[in-house]
Amino acid sequence: MKIRFLILLSFFLCCFPTACRRKTPELKIYTWADYFKPELFQRFEKEQGCRIIVDTFESNESMYAKIKAGATGYDLITPSSYFVKIMNDQGYLLPMDHAQLPNLKNVDADYLKISMDPQMHHSVPYMLTNSGIACLKSRVGNFSPSWKMFNETALKGRMTMLNDMRETMGAALKYLGYSLNSRNDKELELARDVVIAWKKNLAKFESEQYKGGLASGEFLLVHGYSGDLLQVQKENQDIDFVIPLEGTSIACDDLVIPKDSKQTRLAHAFINFIHDPEVAAENTNFISYVCPNQASYPMVDPELRNNPAVFLAPEVKAKCEVIEDLGPDTAKYTKMWDQIKAANQ
C-alpha cells in the first residue's frame, strides 16, 4: 500500500510539478519608459520574494484611454498629478493606507503645498520634472533659451516637440504670455496656430525617442523632460538643456494603486521602499528626475543638486506653472490638439 502511494505521489508531482510550488507574487507596474533604476527593482524583488512586471505608456492620455477601456491587472501606475485627480474622481484608485507607508514622513513638505493631493489620500509623489529645450550646442547657432527656437526654419526637419497635448499647447501658451492652464477660447486658438506653425519645422511630435535622437545627432533641438535630457547629456556633453525664458511646466508624477489591484500589500511596500531616503537619492541620481523626498536631498549628486535646470531658482520657478486638471474644459484642448494633428505639415 505504501509503495502504491509513493508511485501515485511521484506520478502526481511529475504531471503537475507546479501544484505543490508556491507561485511567486507579481507586482505589475504601468509607467513611463526608463523611469526607475533597474537595480532597485532587483533589490525589491529579492527583499519581497516577488517579481516585477513593467508596461510603459507614452502619454497620460494613452494611459488613461487604456484604463478607461477596461485594462486591468496593474498594481501601480505613475500618472501626472492632474491625471491622478481625474482617475480618482472617476473611482479608479484606492486610498493609501498610511499605516503601511512610514516613509511618507520623508516627503518634501514644500512640494505638498502645491500638490493636488496634499494629504496623500490616494497618491504619493514619485518624481518632479519640468519640461524645457535641449540642443546640440555645436550644431545650433544663435541658440536662445526661448520657445521661439521652434520658429527656426534653418532647423526644419531636425526638431521635435512632445507628443503631449498639455505640454506642447502649454509651451505655445507660455510663448504668447498666457497661462498654460488657460481656459480662454481665443488664447487657445492662438496657441493652436502657433503650434501648427511650429509643426511645419518639426520632424515629428515625439515623447520617447527624442532623447536618443538628440544624443545621436538625428535631431538638433528638442522639447522634452528634464530627466530624459539630463540622462542623455551624460552621454553627449555637446547637449545643452535650458528652461525657456517665458516659463514652462512643472509636473509631478505620482504613485497610485488601481482599484482592481491584486497586490495591494506589495504596492504599498514598493511605495514605501521608493521613499526610503537612500533609495530615493539613488533613483534620482540615476534617472535625473527629482524625487520630492526631503531626507534624500543631501545624498543627491552635487552636480545634479546644483543644476539650475533641475532645482529651479525662485525667479525661474515664478514663471513656471503646475499643469492643472481643467475638468470639462479639457475638451477645448482636445479639440485644438486634434486640429493640430490634422493640419498639413
KEKE-3310 file (N, C-alpha, C; in steps of 0.2 Angstrom, whole numbers, plus 5000, padded with zeros to 4 digits):
npx = (5004:5010:5020:5012:5006:5017:5021:5010:5011:5023:5019:5010:5017:5026:5017:5011:5020:5020:5010:5013:5021:5024:5017:5026:5023:5017:5021:5014:5018:5013:5020:5030:5043:5059:5060:5063:5077:5085:5091:5086:5073:5077:5083:5071:5063:5071:5070:5057:5053:5047:5041:5043:5034:5034:5025:5024:5019:5016:5010:5000:4987:4986:4988:4977:4967:4968:4966:4953:4946:4946:4957:4965:4973:4985:4995:5002:5003:5010:5004:5004:5000:4989:4981:4980:4970:4959:4957:4955:4943:4935:4934:4944:4954:4963:4962:4976:4985:4991:4997:5005:5015:5027:5038:5032:5034:5046:5043:5044:5039:5037:5034:5022:5013:5009:5004:4991:4985:4987:4986:4990:4980:4976:4987:5004:5018:5030:5040:5047:5047:5052:5048:5058:5070:5082:5098:5110:5125:5135:5130:5119:5117:5116:5108:5094:5087:5073:5055:5054:5063:5058:5053:5063:5067:5079:5082:5073:5064:5073:5070:5060:5044:5036:5024:5012:4998:4995:5008:5014:5004:5004:5017:5016:5006:5013:5023:5016:5013:5003:4994:4998:4987:4976:4959:4953:4945:4950:4963:4967:4965:4974:4986:4985:4987:5000:5007:5004:5011:5024:5024:5027:5040:5045:5052:5044:5031:5035:5038:5047:5058:5065:5076:5086:5088:5092:5105:5111:5112:5103:5092:5092:5087:5076:5061:5058:5058:5065:5073:5075:5083:5094:5099:5104:5113:5123:5129:5133:5141:5139:5127:5115:5104:5090:5079:5065:5064:5052:5045:5039:5032:5029:5029:5022:5024:5014:5013:5001:4988:4978:4961:4957:4968:4978:4988:4989:4996:5010:5011:5010:5021:5031:5030:5033:5047:5052:5052:5062:5075:5089:5086:5078:5087:5097:5089:5085:5098:5101:5091:5089:5078:5069:5065:5053:5058:5063:5073:5081:5089:5102:5110:5109:5118:5130:5132:5120:5111:5115:5111:5103:5093:5086:5084:5075:5079:5071:5067:5065:5056:5045:5040:5035:5023:5011:5004:4987:4971:4959:4945:4929:4934:4945:4941:4942:4955:4958:4951:4958:4970:4967:4965:4978:4985:4979:4982:4991:5008)
npy = (4994:5006:5007:5009:5021:5030:5028:5034:5047:5051:5051:5061:5072:5073:5075:5086:5098:5110:5111:5109:5120:5136:5150:5163:5179:5193:5210:5222:5235:5250:5262:5277:5276:5270:5274:5270:5265:5251:5242:5244:5238:5225:5224:5226:5215:5204:5207:5206:5194:5193:5196:5209:5216:5226:5238:5250:5267:5281:5293:5303:5303:5292:5282:5284:5282:5268:5262:5267:5260:5248:5240:5230:5223:5229:5235:5246:5263:5277:5291:5308:5322:5329:5321:5311:5316:5316:5302:5298:5305:5298:5286:5276:5273:5267:5272:5277:5267:5273:5267:5257:5264:5271:5279:5290:5301:5307:5314:5329:5343:5356:5354:5347:5358:5363:5353:5342:5333:5335:5329:5316:5306:5297:5296:5296:5307:5304:5308:5324:5335:5346:5353:5358:5365:5357:5356:5353:5360:5363:5362:5371:5387:5403:5400:5402:5403:5401:5398:5402:5396:5386:5392:5392:5391:5386:5375:5365:5350:5344:5345:5341:5340:5337:5324:5327:5334:5344:5348:5353:5362:5370:5375:5384:5393:5399:5405:5414:5422:5418:5409:5392:5385:5390:5394:5401:5404:5411:5413:5400:5396:5404:5399:5386:5390:5394:5382:5374:5382:5379:5366:5364:5365:5354:5337:5328:5325:5319:5308:5299:5293:5305:5309:5299:5302:5315:5313:5306:5314:5314:5323:5340:5350:5349:5348:5343:5332:5336:5326:5315:5322:5326:5314:5309:5319:5315:5306:5313:5327:5338:5342:5354:5359:5369:5380:5388:5406:5411:5403:5387:5371:5363:5348:5334:5317:5304:5290:5278:5267:5256:5253:5239:5232:5217:5215:5223:5225:5222:5233:5244:5242:5244:5257:5263:5258:5265:5278:5277:5286:5284:5276:5284:5294:5287:5283:5295:5300:5292:5292:5306:5314:5322:5316:5320:5320:5325:5321:5314:5323:5328:5318:5317:5318:5331:5338:5337:5342:5355:5360:5372:5370:5359:5360:5372:5390:5403:5414:5409:5398:5406:5410:5398:5385:5374:5360:5359:5350:5353:5349:5349:5358:5353:5347:5357:5358:5346:5347:5357:5351:5340:5347:5352:5340:5336:5346:5351:5348)
npz = (5000:5004:4995:4983:4986:4986:4972:4966:4971:4966:4952:4952:4955:4944:4934:4938:4941:4946:4956:4969:4972:4977:4970:4963:4969:4959:4955:4946:4936:4928:4919:4914:4901:4905:4919:4932:4942:4936:4945:4957:4956:4956:4969:4977:4973:4978:4991:4994:4989:4976:4959:4947:4935:4921:4911:4899:4895:4883:4885:4896:4892:4883:4892:4901:4892:4890:4902:4905:4895:4900:4904:4915:4929:4934:4947:4951:4946:4937:4934:4929:4941:4938:4930:4939:4948:4940:4938:4951:4954:4946:4951:4950:4958:4973:4991:5000:5012:5026:5037:5032:5026:5032:5028:5022:5029:5025:5013:5004:5012:5007:4993:4995:4997:4985:4980:4972:4980:4994:5007:5004:5001:4991:4983:4981:4979:4966:4956:4952:4938:4925:4910:4895:4884:4873:4865:4852:4855:4847:4834:4833:4829:4836:4847:4858:4874:4873:4868:4855:4847:4840:4829:4820:4804:4798:4805:4801:4801:4809:4822:4837:4846:4861:4861:4868:4873:4883:4887:4875:4869:4881:4880:4869:4874:4885:4877:4871:4881:4890:4902:4905:4909:4903:4900:4891:4876:4864:4867:4867:4854:4847:4852:4847:4833:4834:4837:4826:4816:4821:4819:4806:4805:4812:4814:4820:4832:4847:4861:4867:4859:4856:4865:4863:4849:4849:4856:4847:4836:4826:4828:4831:4840:4853:4862:4878:4893:4909:4916:4906:4897:4904:4907:4894:4892:4899:4891:4880:4880:4872:4872:4878:4890:4894:4903:4896:4894:4894:4903:4909:4911:4927:4934:4943:4944:4950:4962:4961:4966:4958:4958:4956:4959:4963:4971:4983:4995:4992:4983:4992:4999:4990:4987:4999:5000:4989:4994:5004:5010:5005:4994:4987:4984:4976:4965:4960:4956:4946:4936:4935:4937:4950:4965:4977:4991:5005:5014:5006:4999:5003:4999:4985:4970:4969:4957:4951:4960:4961:4948:4939:4930:4935:4950:4952:4952:4962:4955:4942:4944:4947:4935:4930:4929:4937:4929:4928:4932:4921:4921:4913:4903:4898:4886:4877:4874:4869:4857:4850:4849:4841:4829:4827:4825:4813:4804:4789:4786)
capx = (5000:5014:5023:5007:5005:5023:5020:5005:5013:5028:5016:5006:5022:5029:5012:5008:5026:5019:5004:5015:5025:5020:5018:5029:5019:5020:5019:5013:5018:5012:5024:5034:5049:5066:5058:5066:5084:5083:5094:5081:5068:5080:5083:5065:5061:5074:5068:5050:5052:5042:5043:5041:5032:5033:5022:5025:5015:5020:5007:4994:4981:4986:4987:4970:4962:4969:4962:4946:4944:4945:4963:4966:4979:4990:4996:5005:5003:5013:5002:5005:4996:4982:4978:4978:4964:4954:4956:4952:4936:4931:4934:4949:4960:4962:4965:4983:4985:4997:5000:5010:5019:5030:5042:5029:5037:5051:5040:5045:5033:5036:5030:5015:5010:5007:5001:4984:4983:4992:4986:4992:4975:4975:4993:5011:5023:5036:5046:5046:5050:5050:5050:5062:5073:5089:5100:5117:5127:5140:5126:5114:5119:5112:5103:5091:5083:5066:5051:5054:5068:5054:5051:5069:5067:5085:5082:5067:5065:5078:5067:5054:5041:5032:5018:5008:4993:4995:5014:5015:5000:5007:5023:5014:5003:5019:5027:5012:5012:4997:4994:4997:4981:4971:4953:4951:4945:4954:4970:4969:4965:4981:4991:4984:4990:5007:5009:5003:5017:5030:5024:5030:5048:5047:5052:5038:5029:5039:5039:5051:5064:5068:5082:5091:5089:5097:5111:5115:5113:5097:5088:5097:5084:5070:5057:5057:5058:5072:5076:5077:5088:5100:5102:5107:5118:5129:5132:5135:5142:5138:5120:5113:5097:5088:5072:5064:5063:5045:5042:5037:5028:5032:5024:5024:5021:5013:5012:4994:4986:4972:4955:4957:4975:4978:4994:4990:5002:5016:5011:5012:5028:5035:5030:5037:5053:5055:5053:5067:5080:5094:5083:5076:5093:5100:5085:5086:5105:5101:5086:5090:5072:5070:5060:5052:5060:5067:5078:5086:5092:5109:5113:5109:5124:5131:5131:5113:5108:5117:5109:5098:5088:5083:5082:5074:5079:5065:5064:5063:5050:5040:5037:5033:5016:5010:4998:4981:4966:4954:4939:4926:4937:4950:4939:4944:4962:4957:4949:4964:4976:4965:4966:4985:4987:4976:4985:4996:5015)
capy = (5000:5012:5008:5011:5028:5033:5028:5039:5054:5053:5052:5067:5078:5073:5078:5093:5100:5117:5111:5110:5125:5142:5154:5170:5185:5198:5217:5224:5242:5254:5268:5279:5272:5272:5278:5268:5262:5243:5238:5245:5233:5219:5224:5225:5208:5200:5208:5204:5187:5194:5198:5215:5216:5233:5240:5258:5272:5287:5300:5302:5302:5285:5278:5284:5278:5261:5261:5268:5255:5241:5237:5228:5219:5233:5236:5253:5267:5283:5297:5315:5323:5332:5315:5307:5319:5313:5295:5297:5307:5293:5280:5271:5272:5265:5276:5275:5265:5276:5263:5253:5269:5275:5283:5296:5307:5310:5318:5336:5347:5362:5351:5346:5364:5364:5346:5342:5328:5336:5324:5310:5302:5292:5296:5298:5310:5300:5312:5330:5336:5352:5352:5363:5364:5355:5356:5351:5367:5364:5362:5376:5393:5408:5397:5407:5399:5403:5394:5405:5392:5382:5396:5392:5387:5383:5368:5362:5343:5342:5347:5338:5343:5332:5321:5328:5339:5349:5351:5357:5368:5374:5379:5389:5397:5402:5409:5420:5426:5416:5403:5386:5382:5394:5391:5406:5401:5415:5411:5393:5396:5407:5394:5381:5392:5394:5375:5372:5385:5376:5359:5364:5364:5348:5331:5325:5325:5313:5308:5294:5293:5311:5309:5296:5305:5321:5311:5303:5319:5314:5329:5345:5353:5345:5349:5337:5332:5337:5319:5312:5326:5326:5307:5309:5324:5312:5303:5318:5333:5344:5344:5359:5359:5375:5382:5394:5412:5413:5399:5381:5367:5359:5342:5328:5310:5301:5283:5277:5260:5255:5249:5232:5229:5211:5215:5230:5225:5224:5240:5249:5240:5247:5265:5264:5257:5271:5284:5277:5292:5281:5273:5290:5298:5283:5283:5302:5301:5288:5295:5313:5317:5324:5313:5325:5317:5330:5317:5312:5329:5328:5312:5318:5321:5339:5341:5337:5346:5362:5361:5377:5367:5354:5363:5379:5396:5406:5419:5405:5395:5411:5410:5391:5383:5367:5358:5358:5347:5358:5347:5349:5362:5349:5346:5363:5357:5340:5349:5361:5346:5336:5351:5352:5334:5336:5351:5349:5350)
capz = (5000:5005:4988:4979:4987:4983:4965:4964:4973:4960:4946:4953:4955:4938:4929:4940:4945:4950:4960:4976:4972:4978:4964:4965:4968:4954:4955:4939:4936:4922:4920:4908:4899:4908:4924:4938:4941:4936:4951:4963:4955:4958:4976:4979:4971:4982:4998:4995:4986:4971:4953:4945:4928:4919:4905:4898:4891:4880:4887:4901:4888:4881:4898:4903:4887:4891:4909:4904:4890:4903:4905:4922:4931:4936:4954:4952:4939:4938:4930:4931:4946:4935:4928:4945:4950:4935:4939:4957:4954:4942:4955:4948:4963:4980:4995:5003:5019:5028:5041:5028:5022:5037:5024:5020:5034:5021:5008:5005:5014:5002:4987:4996:4997:4979:4977:4971:4985:5000:5012:5001:5002:4986:4979:4984:4974:4964:4953:4950:4932:4921:4903:4893:4877:4873:4858:4851:4855:4841:4828:4833:4830:4839:4852:4863:4878:4872:4864:4848:4843:4835:4823:4816:4798:4797:4809:4799:4800:4814:4829:4839:4852:4865:4859:4874:4872:4888:4887:4869:4870:4886:4878:4865:4878:4888:4872:4870:4888:4893:4907:4902:4911:4901:4898:4886:4869:4860:4869:4865:4846:4845:4854:4841:4827:4835:4837:4819:4813:4823:4817:4799:4806:4816:4811:4822:4839:4850:4868:4869:4855:4855:4868:4859:4843:4851:4858:4841:4831:4822:4830:4834:4845:4855:4868:4882:4900:4912:4917:4900:4893:4908:4906:4888:4892:4902:4886:4875:4883:4867:4874:4882:4892:4897:4904:4892:4897:4895:4908:4907:4916:4932:4935:4947:4943:4957:4963:4963:4966:4954:4962:4955:4961:4966:4976:4987:5001:4988:4980:4997:5001:4985:4988:5005:4998:4985:4998:5009:5008:5001:4988:4983:4981:4971:4960:4957:4953:4940:4931:4934:4940:4957:4970:4982:4997:5009:5018:5001:4995:5004:4996:4978:4967:4969:4950:4949:4965:4959:4941:4939:4926:4939:4956:4949:4956:4964:4949:4936:4946:4947:4928:4928:4932:4938:4925:4932:4929:4919:4921:4906:4899:4894:4879:4872:4872:4864:4850:4847:4848:4835:4824:4826:4822:4807:4800:4785:4788)
cpx = (5004:5018:5018:5006:5011:5023:5016:5007:5019:5025:5013:5012:5025:5024:5010:5014:5024:5013:5006:5020:5021:5022:5021:5024:5022:5017:5019:5013:5017:5015:5027:5040:5055:5065:5060:5073:5083:5086:5089:5075:5071:5081:5076:5062:5064:5072:5061:5048:5046:5045:5040:5040:5031:5030:5023:5020:5019:5017:5002:4988:4980:4985:4980:4965:4962:4965:4955:4942:4943:4951:4963:4972:4985:4990:4998:5005:5006:5011:5004:4999:4989:4978:4976:4971:4958:4952:4953:4945:4932:4931:4938:4954:4958:4965:4972:4982:4991:5000:5005:5015:5023:5035:5039:5032:5043:5049:5041:5039:5032:5033:5023:5010:5006:5004:4993:4981:4988:4992:4988:4987:4975:4981:4999:5015:5028:5041:5043:5050:5048:5052:5054:5065:5080:5091:5107:5121:5132:5136:5120:5116:5114:5106:5101:5087:5076:5062:5051:5059:5064:5051:5057:5068:5073:5086:5076:5069:5070:5076:5061:5051:5037:5026:5013:5004:4995:5002:5016:5011:5002:5013:5021:5010:5008:5022:5023:5010:5006:4998:4994:4991:4975:4965:4950:4951:4949:4961:4972:4969:4972:4986:4991:4988:4998:5010:5009:5009:5023:5030:5027:5037:5050:5048:5046:5036:5031:5040:5044:5058:5068:5075:5088:5093:5093:5104:5115:5116:5107:5093:5093:5094:5078:5067:5056:5058:5065:5076:5079:5083:5094:5103:5106:5113:5124:5133:5135:5135:5141:5130:5119:5106:5095:5081:5071:5062:5056:5041:5040:5033:5032:5027:5027:5020:5020:5012:5005:4993:4979:4967:4955:4964:4974:4983:4995:4995:5008:5017:5013:5019:5033:5036:5034:5045:5056:5056:5058:5072:5085:5092:5081:5082:5096:5096:5085:5093:5105:5097:5086:5083:5073:5064:5059:5052:5065:5073:5083:5091:5100:5113:5113:5116:5125:5130:5124:5109:5109:5115:5103:5092:5084:5080:5081:5075:5072:5062:5062:5057:5044:5036:5034:5026:5015:5004:4992:4976:4961:4947:4936:4930:4943:4948:4941:4951:4962:4955:4954:4969:4974:4966:4973:4987:4985:4979:4991:5003:5018)
cpy = (5006:5013:5011:5019:5032:5034:5034:5046:5056:5055:5059:5073:5078:5076:5085:5096:5106:5117:5112:5116:5132:5147:5161:5175:5190:5205:5220:5232:5245:5261:5271:5275:5275:5276:5276:5265:5255:5240:5239:5240:5226:5218:5222:5218:5203:5201:5205:5197:5188:5195:5204:5214:5224:5234:5248:5261:5278:5293:5298:5300:5295:5280:5278:5281:5271:5259:5261:5263:5248:5237:5236:5224:5223:5235:5243:5257:5274:5289:5303:5317:5326:5326:5310:5309:5316:5306:5294:5299:5302:5286:5274:5269:5270:5271:5273:5273:5268:5272:5259:5258:5274:5280:5290:5302:5310:5314:5325:5340:5353:5360:5350:5352:5366:5358:5346:5337:5329:5332:5317:5304:5296:5292:5298:5301:5305:5304:5319:5331:5343:5350:5358:5361:5362:5355:5354:5358:5368:5364:5367:5382:5398:5405:5402:5402:5402:5398:5396:5401:5388:5385:5395:5388:5383:5376:5364:5354:5340:5343:5342:5342:5337:5330:5321:5334:5345:5352:5355:5363:5373:5378:5385:5395:5402:5407:5415:5424:5424:5411:5397:5382:5386:5391:5396:5404:5404:5413:5404:5392:5399:5402:5388:5383:5392:5387:5373:5375:5381:5369:5359:5363:5358:5342:5327:5327:5319:5313:5303:5293:5299:5312:5306:5299:5312:5319:5309:5308:5319:5320:5334:5349:5350:5349:5343:5338:5332:5331:5316:5316:5326:5319:5307:5314:5321:5308:5307:5325:5339:5346:5349:5359:5366:5376:5388:5400:5414:5408:5392:5377:5364:5354:5337:5322:5307:5293:5282:5269:5259:5251:5242:5228:5222:5210:5222:5230:5226:5231:5245:5248:5244:5254:5266:5263:5263:5277:5283:5282:5289:5279:5279:5293:5294:5283:5290:5303:5297:5290:5302:5317:5318:5320:5318:5322:5321:5326:5315:5317:5329:5323:5312:5321:5328:5342:5342:5342:5354:5364:5366:5375:5362:5357:5370:5385:5399:5410:5415:5401:5399:5411:5403:5390:5376:5365:5356:5353:5352:5356:5347:5353:5359:5347:5351:5361:5351:5342:5353:5356:5342:5340:5352:5346:5333:5341:5348:5352:5353)
cpz = (5000:4998:4983:4979:4985:4975:4963:4965:4968:4954:4946:4952:4948:4933:4931:4944:4949:4955:4967:4977:4972:4973:4967:4964:4963:4955:4948:4939:4929:4923:4913:4907:4903:4915:4931:4937:4941:4942:4957:4962:4958:4965:4979:4978:4976:4989:4999:4992:4980:4964:4950:4937:4926:4912:4905:4894:4889:4883:4892:4897:4886:4887:4901:4899:4888:4897:4908:4899:4894:4905:4913:4923:4934:4944:4956:4946:4942:4934:4933:4936:4943:4933:4934:4948:4946:4937:4946:4957:4950:4945:4953:4953:4970:4985:4998:5010:5022:5033:5038:5025:5027:5034:5021:5024:5030:5015:5009:5006:5009:4996:4989:4997:4991:4976:4977:4976:4991:5005:5010:5002:4997:4981:4983:4978:4973:4962:4951:4943:4929:4914:4901:4886:4878:4866:4858:4850:4849:4834:4827:4834:4833:4843:4857:4867:4878:4867:4857:4844:4838:4829:4818:4810:4796:4800:4806:4798:4805:4821:4830:4845:4855:4862:4865:4873:4877:4888:4881:4868:4875:4884:4873:4869:4882:4883:4871:4876:4892:4898:4903:4904:4908:4899:4892:4879:4864:4861:4866:4857:4844:4847:4849:4835:4828:4834:4829:4815:4815:4820:4810:4799:4810:4812:4813:4829:4842:4857:4871:4866:4854:4859:4865:4852:4844:4852:4851:4835:4826:4822:4833:4839:4847:4862:4872:4889:4903:4913:4911:4897:4897:4908:4900:4888:4895:4897:4881:4878:4878:4868:4879:4884:4896:4898:4900:4896:4899:4901:4905:4912:4921:4934:4940:4945:4949:4956:4965:4963:4963:4959:4962:4956:4965:4972:4980:4992:4997:4985:4986:4999:4996:4985:4994:5004:4994:4989:5004:5006:5003:4994:4984:4980:4975:4965:4956:4954:4947:4935:4930:4935:4947:4961:4976:4989:5000:5011:5013:4998:4997:5001:4988:4976:4967:4962:4948:4954:4964:4952:4941:4935:4930:4946:4954:4954:4957:4958:4943:4938:4946:4940:4926:4932:4933:4933:4929:4928:4927:4919:4914:4901:4895:4887:4874:4870:4867:4857:4847:4845:4842:4829:4822:4823:4815:4802:4795:4787:4783)
residu = (MET:LYS:ILE:ARG:PHE:LEU:ILE:LEU:LEU:SER:PHE:PHE:LEU:CYS:CYS:PHE:PRO:THR:ALA:CYS:ARG:ARG:LYS:THR:PRO:GLU:LEU:LYS:ILE:TYR:THR:TRP:ALA:ASP:TYR:PHE:LYS:PRO:GLU:LEU:PHE:GLN:ARG:PHE:GLU:LYS:GLU:GLN:GLY:CYS:ARG:ILE:ILE:VAL:ASP:THR:PHE:GLU:SER:ASN:GLU:SER:MET:TYR:ALA:LYS:ILE:LYS:ALA:GLY:ALA:THR:GLY:TYR:ASP:LEU:ILE:THR:PRO:SER:SER:TYR:PHE:VAL:LYS:ILE:MET:ASN:ASP:GLN:GLY:TYR:LEU:LEU:PRO:MET:ASP:HIS:ALA:GLN:LEU:PRO:ASN:LEU:LYS:ASN:VAL:ASP:ALA:ASP:TYR:LEU:LYS:ILE:SER:MET:ASP:PRO:GLN:MET:HIS:HIS:SER:VAL:PRO:TYR:MET:LEU:THR:ASN:SER:GLY:ILE:ALA:CYS:LEU:LYS:SER:ARG:VAL:GLY:ASN:PHE:SER:PRO:SER:TRP:LYS:MET:PHE:ASN:GLU:THR:ALA:LEU:LYS:GLY:ARG:MET:THR:MET:LEU:ASN:ASP:MET:ARG:GLU:THR:MET:GLY:ALA:ALA:LEU:LYS:TYR:LEU:GLY:TYR:SER:LEU:ASN:SER:ARG:ASN:ASP:LYS:GLU:LEU:GLU:LEU:ALA:ARG:ASP:VAL:VAL:ILE:ALA:TRP:LYS:LYS:ASN:LEU:ALA:LYS:PHE:GLU:SER:GLU:GLN:TYR:LYS:GLY:GLY:LEU:ALA:SER:GLY:GLU:PHE:LEU:LEU:VAL:HIS:GLY:TYR:SER:GLY:ASP:LEU:LEU:GLN:VAL:GLN:LYS:GLU:ASN:GLN:ASP:ILE:ASP:PHE:VAL:ILE:PRO:LEU:GLU:GLY:THR:SER:ILE:ALA:CYS:ASP:ASP:LEU:VAL:ILE:PRO:LYS:ASP:SER:LYS:GLN:THR:ARG:LEU:ALA:HIS:ALA:PHE:ILE:ASN:PHE:ILE:HIS:ASP:PRO:GLU:VAL:ALA:ALA:GLU:ASN:THR:ASN:PHE:ILE:SER:TYR:VAL:CYS:PRO:ASN:GLN:ALA:SER:TYR:PRO:MET:VAL:ASP:PRO:GLU:LEU:ARG:ASN:ASN:PRO:ALA:VAL:PHE:LEU:ALA:PRO:GLU:VAL:LYS:ALA:LYS:CYS:GLU:VAL:ILE:GLU:ASP:LEU:GLY:PRO:ASP:THR:ALA:LYS:TYR:THR:LYS:MET:TRP:ASP:GLN:ILE:LYS:ALA:ALA:ASN:GLN)
# end
